[in-house]
Amino acid sequence: MTDSRSTTSGRTIGQLVADATADVQGLVRSEIALAKAEVQQGAKVMGKGAGLLGGAAFVALLGLIFLFHTLAQVLAIWLPVWAGYLIITAVLFVVAAVLGLIGKSALGRANPKPERAIAEAERTIAALKG
């Protein structure tokens, strides 16, 4: 007669549980390895895309500079060259000032303090103490 804790193959329930645990651990490890490989591949693609976007932004900035030179030269048809550049420079400073004021206003309205999370944590602490 066999022990009540053993199976027909002679292995105990403890051995079967240990084998099942090892199998599950192996599956989890392989899934984690697969996820890491996928994330690394995605990060490579994202890095390449970010580099290309950075290059595009630089070329667009150069194009914007040439656009402003062109506008200054167009104004130079009716005004001296220095006056065309002066007008374009003044317009750029006005745009920069307006954007700066809008940005400062937006930062002033921002509230980065996580008030709801703090309140929830305080309620949790009070519930645990009480």
Secondary structure, DSSP 4 states (H G I P E B T S, - for coil): ---TTB-TTS-BHHHHHHHHHHHHHHHHHHHHHHHHHHHHHHHHHHHHHHHHHHHHHHHHHHHHHHHHHHHHHHHTTTS-HHHHHHHHHHHHHHHHHHHHHHHHHHHHH---S-HHHHHHHHHHHHHHH-
